[in-house]
């Protein structure tokens, strides 16, 4: 196809991209308009557009492109975090765009595996997540620079560092969209302010949920349960509830051996055991004493003692298994029994 | 809060002289038990002294030790060098103490962070050092000549005993002396507290935990008695806490939370006002006196909650006052009027406050506090804080290690606190819930959780034992219409339950009235669940069947036994390592490696007083305290660039390292190498963090250069840059690295810019001296190089002075 005016091309881009050798300025203008059309500022590339925008000789390619390799089929794999990384990538793009409006130096793009397998081969990408920076001086696609795994670590912030260090362009602070929009916040604020007098009135009258001690008790027990089961660890480290066994994909791993890490399910199971024993003791001391029937009392106490024994033994066993500490009575001459963990 | 007269009446009728005798015996037994608990708390922390020796542990305690010495040794010191050499006996004691404190306030330490120095007086919490100093002074004025070091070593165990007594007092306020004794016993040996308070662990937490519990006790005591005397003591105790530890912000947020809780749940009383208002006013004023806190006590968001609650408390107090003055109808009218006007005013103030706070970038909160409120904050924004191992979130085994079987008992304690719910018991629950949440975010705050867990477990155990033993002692008659067969015991039960019912009301009385009724409660058994039953109705004996009760008691005792075994094991084997002396077991027996002190002693005796020693920052405190030499960086990591400079030097080739060190006036370089004896945490293992920190400031240091295929190794496959860098060159020499289990990659080379001057017995510490610059004799170059050298040195040694 003959070189057509840029305007026309823009309108027909998806169809016409294939083989139009355009000038450097044209390519930049095209990319800019494509970017303007994408809501997040991330341009979606296909095999044809990769050839057009990225395989062009460096002289006609004065811009850098940060390319995110996506695969819709893998979105369901939780340990890859692809959807999350993709949104972070969009945030990065939006932040860069906010900082440098109309910039023609750096474009953000993504490419999907199912539609653009050829490009994946060209880049030599065979594992995800994968982000590449194609700078003007890179002559071949495979020679472009891959973003290191460590730069995914802190999501958009660390990606921004990578971009800044490699291109010298300033990304600026990552602008995250607030959880609630401004109007919603104002609305909620007003509602809250209006509700204060009514709340005060209820509190003074003493008939709220706050005056029900059972609510407080349940809340306290829940916080306790959640904390001792290491729930915070799960939140901070984003650990999954369980893993699948590598050797046998059908088998699920609920317990992780080694004291430095824990899985969600494992923590909650042990936290449940912790709380269960306490609740049973409380039940005996506060509830069971009021029961009339001796038979019920006897039976319930036996059950409590049996379950209590089982739970404590289970926790001790699991702790031994997980940390490798073997607790023993201390005798001064027993240096030999326990060694420092090497 | 109603019918406050009942308990005294019951006491009068129910018990006579026999009761008094029982009370006296109970009091003596209780005091004896407390004494034993103190001995237990003290002695379980002595494993480190017995297994090793009376020595200060780890890193930070050495700094505290040094500060203590400086605060004791006084004004007239002639030179900085003489601080540690002069005998303290040469000063008049009183003068020393007085001058010492003021001198200490203004102390600028020139032995560290060379050439910057560090102003110590205003940047440390003085509580610990002043406590130990006072102890030492007291002992000396009693003619007990102990060295400062000995006093420092034993400060933590002494205060652990104090802490368990404070726990007794606090628990007693809420649930009676039985629970108090149980809680004190448990606290005396709780592992997570032992981990910070073994003999020799001379750190802020050692005294701070006592201060924390004691402040809580005084608060609850004031709340129960309404005495202004205790309120004043409470403020003083809070002051002591502020002096001791940054964790005081926990108190100044927890107490307002409790006050607010009381107000919201309709438990406002004048006692609450007395317990809180003086604490805020006096406490804040006193806190501002501590240099390290100063105006932070009114300016930072950590303290705002207390002021807000202070205002709310006054409004509520006013409302209650007006309510007393007006008739109900008039009051209703007044309320609607005041609420409308008042709310408008409040909104205005709130908007101003919110906008003020929101205008600051961190919303007025420090990073550490924010990371507690939003657990994911630190990992996102302050990786340095998040990377410290004691700031990690704990996993469930950490709880089992730290509080062991208490984890099983706490839920029962929580429930016990709700039957019946008093001001004191609600405070305990709140304390537990907040501290257990915080400990979930940061493993080091397990220390704050420990007292709460001990108190609630103590309550749980005490309640459980009470019920079970009662069931063993009394049996319910086969038919329910009793009272003839076991008249004596059964008739005493309604009286007790009545006392129990008005337990909360007892608290509202004065101290004198309260004491005897408390003693009653201790001696008798307390059926808890019977509260709603009126005194006139026939009371049922709340017991369980005898056999299962016996089994239950036995299982609880076994559980407690397991706790004791665990605690002793933890104290003896896990937490008693001094970290300055290392032990290793080999097939030939136990080896003790004392290389660190050997090296520091060598430095002290063989180098000039003003020589500068460079090492990685871990060893800074120890070098200043034990070798008395100036260091470049130390464990107070306040200056990243300085640390990065040392890190860069360590990871550079010999020549460049020499230049960097020379520019810093360094004469000796101290490196730690565990390869020969298999000591894991040596400089080779810490090397990657040196590279990272160095690379963070100086971009020419790149982590990739030191990794082969992403793996860090120093054997034959190590990268050339790795095998040439200073740290490697200096630590090397043995051939086979036992700490990492492979042969070292490069052997037999000659150092050109450094010379080895000392290596300790087991090669763990090696000290190198910077070689002096060589004289250049080749005619033409001589002049050139000399001028060049002098100019480069002035400009900070950026280029090589050797060329």
Boltz contact constraints between the chains, C-beta under 6 A:
constraints:
  - contact:
      token1: [A, 197]
      token2: [B, 339]
      max_distance: 6.0
  - contact:
      token1: [A, 203]
      token2: [B, 264]
      max_distance: 6.0
  - contact:
      token1: [A, 206]
      token2: [B, 266]
      max_distance: 6.0
  - contact:
      token1: [A, 210]
      token2: [B, 264]
      max_distance: 6.0
  - contact:
      token1: [A, 210]
      token2: [B, 265]
      max_distance: 6.0
  - contact:
      token1: [A, 211]
      token2: [B, 265]
      max_distance: 6.0
  - contact:
      token1: [A, 213]
      token2: [B, 418]
      max_distance: 6.0
  - contact:
      token1: [A, 213]
      token2: [B, 421]
      max_distance: 6.0
  - contact:
      token1: [A, 217]
      token2: [B, 418]
      max_distance: 6.0
  - contact:
      token1: [A, 220]
      token2: [B, 414]
      max_distance: 6.0
  - contact:
      token1: [A, 220]
      token2: [B, 429]
      max_distance: 6.0
  - contact:
      token1: [A, 220]
      token2: [B, 433]
      max_distance: 6.0
  - contact:
      token1: [A, 221]
      token2: [B, 411]
      max_distance: 6.0
  - contact:
      token1: [A, 221]
      token2: [B, 414]
      max_distance: 6.0
  - contact:
      token1: [A, 223]
      token2: [B, 433]
      max_distance: 6.0
  - contact:
      token1: [A, 223]
      token2: [B, 437]
      max_distance: 6.0
  - contact:
      token1: [A, 224]
      token2: [B, 436]
      max_distance: 6.0
  - contact:
      token1: [A, 227]
      token2: [B, 436]
      max_distance: 6.0
  - contact:
      token1: [A, 227]
      token2: [B, 437]
      max_distance: 6.0
  - contact:
      token1: [A, 227]
      token2: [B, 440]
      max_distance: 6.0
  - contact:
      token1: [A, 228]
      token2: [B, 399]
      max_distance: 6.0
  - contact:
      token1: [A, 228]
      token2: [B, 407]
      max_distance: 6.0
  - contact:
      token1: [A, 229]
      token2: [B, 396]
      max_distance: 6.0
  - contact:
      token1: [A, 230]
      token2: [B, 395]
      max_distance: 6.0
  - contact:
      token1: [A, 230]
      token2: [B, 396]
      max_distance: 6.0
  - contact:
      token1: [A, 232]
      token2: [B, 375]
      max_distance: 6.0
  - contact:
      token1: [A, 232]
      token2: [B, 393]
      max_distance: 6.0
  - contact:
      token1: [A, 232]
      token2: [B, 440]
      max_distance: 6.0
  - contact:
      token1: [A, 232]
      token2: [B, 441]
      max_distance: 6.0
  - contact:
      token1: [A, 233]
      token2: [B, 393]
      max_distance: 6.0
  - contact:
      token1: [A, 233]
      token2: [B, 395]
      max_distance: 6.0
  - contact:
      token1: [A, 235]
      token2: [B, 375]
      max_distance: 6.0
  - contact:
      token1: [A, 236]
      token2: [B, 375]
      max_distance: 6.0
  - contact:
      token1: [A, 236]
      token2: [B, 376]
      max_distance: 6.0
  - contact:
      token1: [A, 236]
      token2: [B, 379]
      max_distance: 6.0
  - contact:
      token1: [A, 236]
      token2: [B, 393]
      max_distance: 6.0
  - contact:
      token1: [A, 259]
      token2: [B, 397]
      max_distance: 6.0
  - contact:
      token1: [A, 262]
      token2: [B, 395]
      max_distance: 6.0
  - contact:
      token1: [A, 267]
      token2: [B, 396]
      max_distance: 6.0
  - contact:
      token1: [A, 270]
      token2: [B, 396]
      max_distance: 6.0
  - contact:
      token1: [A, 274]
      token2: [B, 407]
      max_distance: 6.0
  - contact:
      token1: [A, 274]
      token2: [B, 408]
      max_distance: 6.0
  - contact:
      token1: [A, 275]
      token2: [B, 411]
      max_distance: 6.0
  - contact:
      token1: [A, 277]
      token2: [B, 408]
      max_distance: 6.0
  - contact:
      token1: [A, 278]
      token2: [B, 408]
      max_distance: 6.0
  - contact:
      token1: [A, 278]
      token2: [B, 409]
      max_distance: 6.0
  - contact:
      token1: [A, 278]
      token2: [B, 410]
      max_distance: 6.0
  - contact:
      token1: [A, 278]
      token2: [B, 411]
      max_distance: 6.0
  - contact:
      token1: [A, 278]
      token2: [B, 412]
      max_distance: 6.0
  - contact:
      token1: [A, 279]
      token2: [B, 411]
      max_distance: 6.0
  - contact:
      token1: [A, 281]
      token2: [B, 412]
      max_distance: 6.0
  - contact:
      token1: [A, 281]
      token2: [B, 464]
      max_distance: 6.0
  - contact:
      token1: [A, 282]
      token2: [B, 412]
      max_distance: 6.0
  - contact:
      token1: [A, 282]
      token2: [B, 415]
      max_distance: 6.0
  - contact:
      token1: [A, 285]
      token2: [B, 463]
      max_distance: 6.0
  - contact:
      token1: [A, 285]
      token2: [B, 464]
      max_distance: 6.0
  - contact:
      token1: [A, 285]
      token2: [B, 467]
      max_distance: 6.0
  - contact:
      token1: [A, 286]
      token2: [B, 419]
      max_distance: 6.0
  - contact:
      token1: [A, 286]
      token2: [B, 529]
      max_distance: 6.0
  - contact:
      token1: [A, 289]
      token2: [B, 467]
      max_distance: 6.0
  - contact:
      token1: [A, 289]
      token2: [B, 529]
      max_distance: 6.0
  - contact:
      token1: [A, 289]
      token2: [B, 542]
      max_distance: 6.0
  - contact:
      token1: [A, 290]
      token2: [B, 529]
      max_distance: 6.0
  - contact:
      token1: [A, 294]
      token2: [B, 545]
      max_distance: 6.0
  - contact:
      token1: [A, 297]
      token2: [B, 544]
      max_distance: 6.0
  - contact:
      token1: [A, 297]
      token2: [B, 545]
      max_distance: 6.0
  - contact:
      token1: [A, 298]
      token2: [B, 545]
      max_distance: 6.0
  - contact:
      token1: [A, 298]
      token2: [B, 548]
      max_distance: 6.0
  - contact:
      token1: [A, 301]
      token2: [B, 548]
      max_distance: 6.0
  - contact:
      token1: [A, 302]
      token2: [B, 548]
      max_distance: 6.0
  - contact:
      token1: [A, 305]
      token2: [B, 551]
      max_distance: 6.0
  - contact:
      token1: [A, 305]
      token2: [B, 552]
      max_distance: 6.0
  - contact:
      token1: [A, 305]
      token2: [B, 555]
      max_distance: 6.0
  - contact:
      token1: [A, 319]
      token2: [B, 397]
      max_distance: 6.0
  - contact:
      token1: [A, 319]
      token2: [B, 400]
      max_distance: 6.0
  - contact:
      token1: [A, 322]
      token2: [B, 397]
      max_distance: 6.0
  - contact:
      token1: [A, 323]
      token2: [B, 397]
      max_distance: 6.0
  - contact:
      token1: [A, 327]
      token2: [B, 566]
      max_distance: 6.0
  - contact:
      token1: [A, 327]
      token2: [B, 569]
      max_distance: 6.0
  - contact:
      token1: [A, 329]
      token2: [B, 565]
      max_distance: 6.0
  - contact:
      token1: [A, 330]
      token2: [B, 568]
      max_distance: 6.0
  - contact:
      token1: [A, 330]
      token2: [B, 569]
      max_distance: 6.0
  - contact:
      token1: [A, 330]
      token2: [B, 572]
      max_distance: 6.0
  - contact:
      token1: [A, 335]
      token2: [B, 590]
      max_distance: 6.0
  - contact:
      token1: [A, 338]
      token2: [B, 573]
      max_distance: 6.0
  - contact:
      token1: [A, 339]
      token2: [B, 585]
      max_distance: 6.0
